[in-house]
Amino acid sequence: MLPIQLFRQNKELVLEGLKKKHFKDLSLVDKIIETDELRRSIQVENDDLAASQNSAAKSIGQLMAKGDKAGAELLKERVGLHKERAKELVQKLSDIETELQDMMVRLPNLPHSSVPEGRSPEENVIVREAGIIPSLEAQKMPHWELTAKYKLIDFELGNKITGSGFPVFTGQGAKLQRALIQYFLNFNIEAGYTEFSPPFMVNAASAYGTGQLPDKDGQMYHVTEDELYLIPTAEVPVTNLYRDTIIQEAELPVRMTAYTPCFRREAGSYGKDVRGLNRVHQFDKVELVQLVHPSVSYDALDGMVAHVESLIQSLGLPYRILRLCGGDMSFTSALTYDFEVYSAAQERWLEVSSVSNFETFQSNRMKIRFKDGSGKTQLVHSLNGSSLALPRIMACLLENNQTPEGINIPEALQPYFGKSVIN
């Protein structure tokens, strides 16, 4: 959530950022400013009344001490009227603060100055491209055919027991999935991240905290009986571990990693681009989250990008890094880098990670703060990144490493998988 001070001090900056993200309801900015001004005027009146009541209480005591009972009673009547007015103001203030909060949470984060203009993925900027795209033989097979051939994934069985988009991993497929998770976690832990195993469902307060609500309302699986949500990413429970917390400055940065299954409704997704593992409703992912001092958050972002890049390099996959344009960024992000790996069988790039800096957008919602050396309380900056999402990584590993004799396993994964070839 954007700080209200920003609307008071720099309305044009807010409007400029919202336009870059192609936010449509710009009139909301003026409504927020007007509502905030009304709230502040009511607060001033309420404070004046409280001061007047305190002063009157002293005067009543003095009048009673002098024996001026009539004067004291007259002043008491006036205080009684003030109390009734104060009660009205408190209720009005509560209603206006709720209205203001409801409007504020509808606005996305403002983009960083380096975010390029643009509306669609085609306008994202390629930062760099690396790795060797393999030249497969004429009989190259997409992963959905490879997984059937080697009995790695049963898509139809998942459709039977749950529905489309819920694959069942079997045999060596399940083992490869487990090997990837363990390898990713160990890679992150060795880089200084602390592992957590959080719940896979969260309450509404947690979803609001990281910005999934109200923006993604309807896109998450909602357990209505208990008012819980299945997580779309580990970012939600992991970042909320520090909700309503004041961190000591010496404890920063906080670096966390977690494996979770992720659940996304992906309503309206269909066609060849979502076939097989390209887009599913349940998938496994290892996540990175950092809470850092505001002065170093973009250095931390560069470090996370380098970390994810080295992880992809260790798997021997061709990849590229994109800086997302304003129109393709998430609701919560100030700056995002996407990682894509190349699928040699499908002959297309597949997104496998997003690494983002949210600045204070999430921490303002969650009240995650730290005390600096002077004792002043400030909001931390929060960041997160996929390290990595498994479905498309597995798809590319299978497709790019296929041979007539079987599927080669990258050397880094072999200690976890236990063999060098799937055959």
C-alpha positions in Angstrom: 0.0 0.0 0.0 1.3 3.4 -0.9 2.0 5.8 2.0 -0.7 8.5 2.4 2.1 11.1 2.7 2.9 10.6 -0.9 -0.5 11.7 -2.0 -0.3 14.8 0.1 3.2 15.7 -1.0 3.5 14.6 -4.7 0.2 13.8 -6.4 1.8 14.2 -9.8 4.3 11.5 -9.0 1.5 9.1 -8.0 -0.4 9.8 -11.2 2.7 9.4 -13.4 3.5 6.0 -11.8 -0.1 4.8 -12.1 -0.2 5.8 -15.8 3.0 3.8 -16.4 1.3 0.7 -14.9 -1.8 1.5 -17.0 -4.1 1.7 -14.0 -7.4 2.9 -15.3 -9.2 4.5 -12.4 -7.0 7.6 -11.9 -9.9 9.5 -10.4 -9.3 7.4 -7.3 -6.3 9.6 -6.5 -8.4 12.7 -6.0 -11.0 10.8 -4.0 -8.2 9.5 -1.7 -6.8 13.0 -1.2 -10.3 14.5 -0.5 -11.1 11.7 1.9 -7.8 12.1 3.7 -8.4 15.9 4.1 -11.8 15.2 5.5 -10.3 12.6 7.9 -7.7 15.0 9.1 -10.2 17.8 9.7 -12.4 15.5 11.8 -9.3 14.4 13.7 -8.4 18.1 14.4 -12.0 18.8 15.7 -11.9 15.6 17.8 -8.5 16.6 19.3 -9.8 20.1 20.0 -12.8 18.7 21.8 -10.6 16.4 23.9 -8.4 19.4 24.8 -11.5 21.4 25.7 -12.9 18.6 27.9 -9.6 18.3 29.7 -9.5 22.1 30.3 -13.2 22.1 31.4 -12.5 19.2 33.9 -9.9 21.4 35.6 -12.2 24.4 35.6 -15.1 22.4 37.1 -12.8 21.4 40.0 -11.7 24.9 40.5 -15.3 26.2 40.5 -16.4 23.5 43.0 -13.5 24.5 45.2 -14.7 28.1 45.2 -18.2 27.0 46.0 -19.6 28.1 42.6 -21.8 25.0 42.2 -24.1 26.7 39.6 -21.1 27.6 37.4 -19.7 24.1 37.8 -23.1 22.5 36.7 -23.3 24.8 33.7 -19.8 23.8 32.6 -20.7 20.1 33.1 -23.7 20.5 30.8 -21.4 22.0 28.2 -18.9 19.1 28.7 -21.8 16.6 28.2 -22.6 18.2 24.8 -18.9 17.9 23.9 -18.9 14.2 24.8 -21.9 13.5 22.6 -20.2 15.4 19.7 -16.9 13.5 20.4 -18.8 10.2 20.2 -20.2 11.2 16.8 -16.8 12.2 15.6 -15.2 8.9 16.7 -17.7 6.9 14.7 -17.4 9.2 11.7 -13.7 9.0 11.9 -13.8 5.2 12.0 -16.1 5.1 8.9 -13.9 7.5 6.9 -10.7 5.6 7.8 -12.4 2.4 6.6 -13.4 4.1 3.4 -9.9 5.5 2.9 -8.3 2.1 3.5 -10.7 0.4 1.0 -9.6 2.9 -1.7 -5.9 2.8 -0.8 -5.7 -1.0 -1.2 -7.1 -0.8 -4.7 -4.0 1.1 -6.0 -1.0 -0.8 -7.3 2.6 -0.1 -6.3 4.4 2.7 -8.3 7.1 1.5 -10.7 10.7 2.3 -10.2 12.2 5.0 -12.5 14.1 2.3 -14.5 10.9 0.4 -15.5 10.4 0.7 -19.3 7.2 2.0 -20.8 4.9 -0.6 -22.4 1.7 -2.5 -22.1 2.5 -6.1 -23.1 5.2 -8.8 -22.7 6.4 -7.9 -26.2 7.6 -4.6 -24.8 9.7 -6.1 -22.0 13.4 -5.3 -22.3 15.9 -8.2 -22.7 18.7 -7.6 -20.2 20.9 -10.5 -21.3 20.7 -13.9 -22.9 23.1 -16.8 -22.2 23.5 -20.5 -22.6 23.5 -22.8 -25.6 20.3 -23.8 -27.2 20.6 -27.5 -28.0 20.1 -28.8 -31.5 17.8 -31.7 -31.1 17.3 -34.5 -33.6 14.4 -34.5 -36.0 12.5 -36.9 -33.6 12.4 -34.3 -30.8 9.5 -34.8 -28.4 7.7 -32.2 -26.2 7.7 -33.0 -22.5 4.1 -34.3 -22.5 5.1 -37.0 -24.9 8.4 -37.7 -23.0 6.6 -38.0 -19.7 4.2 -40.5 -21.2 7.0 -42.5 -22.9 9.0 -42.8 -19.7 6.0 -42.9 -17.3 7.0 -39.8 -15.4 3.7 -37.9 -15.3 0.1 -39.0 -15.7 -2.0 -36.0 -16.8 -5.1 -38.1 -17.3 -5.0 -39.6 -13.9 -4.7 -36.1 -12.4 -7.8 -35.1 -14.4 -9.7 -38.1 -13.1 -9.0 -37.6 -9.4 -9.1 -33.8 -9.4 -9.4 -32.1 -12.7 -7.4 -30.5 -15.5 -4.2 -28.9 -14.4 -3.4 -31.2 -11.5 -0.8 -33.7 -12.8 0.2 -36.9 -11.0 4.0 -37.4 -10.9 5.0 -41.1 -10.9 8.1 -43.2 -10.5 11.2 -41.4 -11.8 9.1 -38.3 -12.4 8.2 -38.0 -8.7 11.8 -38.6 -7.8 13.1 -35.9 -10.2 10.5 -33.5 -8.7 11.8 -34.3 -5.2 15.5 -34.0 -6.4 14.8 -30.5 -7.8 13.2 -29.3 -4.6 16.0 -30.6 -2.4 18.7 -29.2 -4.7 17.0 -25.7 -4.9 16.6 -25.5 -1.1 20.2 -26.6 -0.5 21.5 -24.1 -3.1 19.6 -21.3 -1.3 20.6 -22.4 2.2 24.3 -22.4 1.2 23.8 -18.8 0.0 22.7 -17.7 3.5 18.9 -18.1 3.4 17.1 -19.7 6.3 14.6 -22.5 5.4 11.0 -22.3 6.6 8.2 -24.8 6.1 5.0 -22.6 6.3 1.3 -23.5 6.1 -0.2 -23.9 2.7 -3.3 -21.9 3.6 -3.5 -18.4 4.9 -6.2 -16.1 6.3 -7.4 -13.0 4.5 -5.2 -10.7 6.6 -2.1 -12.5 5.2 -3.4 -12.3 1.6 -4.1 -8.6 2.0 -0.6 -8.1 3.5 1.3 -9.2 0.4 -1.2 -7.7 -2.0 -3.0 -10.7 -3.3 -6.3 -9.3 -2.0 -8.2 -7.5 -3.2 -6.3 -7.5 -6.5 -6.4 -11.3 -7.1 -9.7 -12.0 -5.4 -11.3 -14.8 -7.5 -8.0 -16.1 -8.7 -7.1 -17.8 -5.5 -8.7 -21.0 -4.3 -11.0 -19.9 -1.4 -12.0 -22.3 1.5 -15.2 -20.4 2.3 -16.2 -22.5 5.3 -13.1 -21.4 7.2 -12.3 -18.2 5.3 -8.9 -19.4 4.3 -7.0 -19.2 1.0 -4.8 -21.8 -0.6 -1.5 -20.0 -1.2 -0.6 -19.0 -4.8 3.1 -18.7 -3.7 5.2 -19.2 -0.6 5.8 -15.4 -0.7 2.4 -15.0 1.1 3.0 -17.0 4.3 6.7 -16.4 4.5 6.6 -12.6 4.3 3.7 -12.6 6.8 5.9 -14.3 9.4 7.1 -10.8 10.2 3.7 -9.1 10.0 3.2 -6.5 12.9 6.9 -6.9 13.9 9.6 -4.4 14.7 13.0 -5.9 13.7 16.3 -4.6 15.1 18.4 -2.9 12.5 21.3 -5.3 13.3 19.1 -8.3 12.3 18.7 -7.0 8.7 18.7 -8.4 6.1 16.3 -11.2 6.8 16.8 -13.9 4.2 14.2 -16.7 4.0 13.6 -19.7 1.6 10.7 -22.2 1.5 9.3 -25.0 -0.5 5.6 -25.1 -0.9 3.0 -26.4 -3.4 1.2 -23.4 -5.0 -2.4 -23.2 -6.1 -3.7 -20.9 -8.9 -7.1 -21.0 -10.5 -5.7 -19.5 -13.8 -9.2 -18.8 -15.0 -9.5 -18.5 -18.7 -6.3 -20.3 -19.6 -6.5 -22.7 -22.5 -4.8 -23.7 -25.8 -1.4 -25.0 -26.8 0.5 -22.5 -24.6 -0.9 -24.2 -21.5 -0.4 -27.8 -22.5 1.3 -30.3 -20.2 3.3 -28.5 -17.5 3.3 -25.1 -19.2 0.4 -23.9 -17.0 -1.1 -25.9 -14.2 -3.4 -25.2 -11.2 -1.1 -26.9 -8.6 2.7 -26.8 -8.8 5.8 -27.0 -6.6 8.0 -24.0 -6.1 11.0 -22.9 -4.0 10.8 -19.3 -3.0 13.2 -16.6 -1.8 12.1 -13.7 0.4 14.2 -10.8 1.8 13.4 -8.0 4.3 16.1 -5.4 4.0 17.1 -1.8 4.9 15.6 0.6 2.3 19.1 2.0 1.5 20.3 -1.4 0.1 17.1 -2.9 -1.4 18.2 -2.5 -5.0 21.6 -4.0 -4.3 19.7 -6.9 -2.7 17.6 -7.2 -5.8 20.7 -7.4 -8.0 22.0 -10.0 -5.6 18.8 -12.1 -5.9 18.9 -11.9 -9.7 22.5 -13.1 -9.7 21.6 -15.9 -7.3 18.7 -17.2 -9.5 20.9 -16.8 -12.6 23.6 -19.0 -11.1 21.0 -21.6 -10.2 19.8 -21.8 -13.8 23.3 -21.9 -15.1 24.1 -24.8 -12.8 21.3 -26.8 -14.6 22.9 -26.0 -18.0 19.7 -24.4 -19.4 19.7 -21.6 -22.0 18.0 -18.6 -20.5 17.3 -14.9 -20.8 16.6 -12.2 -18.2 13.9 -9.5 -18.9 13.1 -6.2 -17.2 9.4 -6.0 -17.2 7.6 -3.0 -18.7 5.0 -1.1 -16.7 2.0 -2.8 -18.2 3.3 -6.3 -17.6 4.3 -5.9 -14.0 2.5 -7.3 -11.0 0.1 -5.2 -8.8 2.7 -5.1 -6.0 6.0 -4.8 -7.7 8.2 -1.6 -8.1 10.7 -3.5 -10.4 10.7 -7.0 -11.7 13.1 -9.2 -13.6 11.7 -12.3 -15.3 13.8 -15.4 -16.1 12.9 -17.5 -19.1 14.4 -20.8 -20.2 14.3 -22.0 -23.8 12.3 -25.1 -24.6 14.1 -26.7 -27.6 11.3 -29.1 -28.3 8.5 -26.5 -28.2 10.9 -23.9 -29.7 9.7 -21.1 -27.3 10.8 -19.3 -24.1 9.1 -20.3 -20.9 9.0 -18.1 -17.7 10.5 -19.9 -14.7 11.1 -17.1 -12.2 10.2 -13.5 -11.3 12.4 -11.5 -9.0 10.9 -8.3 -7.6 11.5 -5.4 -5.3 8.2 -4.2 -3.6 9.9 -1.4 -1.6 7.5 -0.5 1.2 4.3 -1.5 -0.6 4.0 -4.8 1.3 5.6 -3.8 4.6 3.3 -0.8 4.9 0.3 -3.2 4.7 1.9 -5.6 7.1 3.5 -3.0 9.4 7.0 -4.7 9.1 9.3 -2.2 10.6 12.8 -1.8 12.0 14.4 0.6 14.5 17.5 2.5 13.2 20.4 3.6 15.3 18.6 6.7 16.4 15.6 4.8 17.6 13.4 5.9 14.7 11.0 3.3 13.4 11.0 2.8 9.6 9.4 0.4 7.2 11.6 -2.3 5.7 11.7 -3.1 2.0 10.5 -6.5 0.9 11.7 -8.6 -2.0 11.0 -12.0 -3.4 11.9 -14.4 -6.2 11.2 -17.9 -7.5 14.2 -20.1 -7.0 12.7 -21.9 -8.9 9.2 -22.8 -10.1 9.4 -26.5 -11.0 6.9 -27.2 -13.9 8.6 -25.4 -16.7 12.1 -26.1 -15.4 11.2 -29.8 -15.5 9.7 -29.4 -19.0 12.8 -27.8 -20.3 15.2 -30.2 -18.6 13.3 -33.2 -20.1 13.0 -31.6 -23.6 16.5 -30.1 -23.9 18.3 -33.2 -22.6 16.5 -35.9 -24.5 18.5 -38.4 -26.6 17.6 -41.6 -28.4 19.0 -43.5 -25.3 17.1 -41.6 -22.7 17.0 -38.2 -20.9 20.3 -37.0 -19.4 20.2 -35.5 -15.9 22.4 -32.4 -15.3 25.5 -33.1 -13.2 24.4 -30.9 -10.4 21.2 -32.9 -9.9 22.7 -36.4 -10.1 23.6 -36.7 -6.4 19.9 -35.9 -5.6 18.4 -38.0 -8.3 20.8 -41.0 -7.9 21.5 -41.6 -11.6 22.6 -39.8 -14.7 20.0 -40.9 -17.2 16.2 -41.5 -17.3 15.6 -44.5 -19.5 
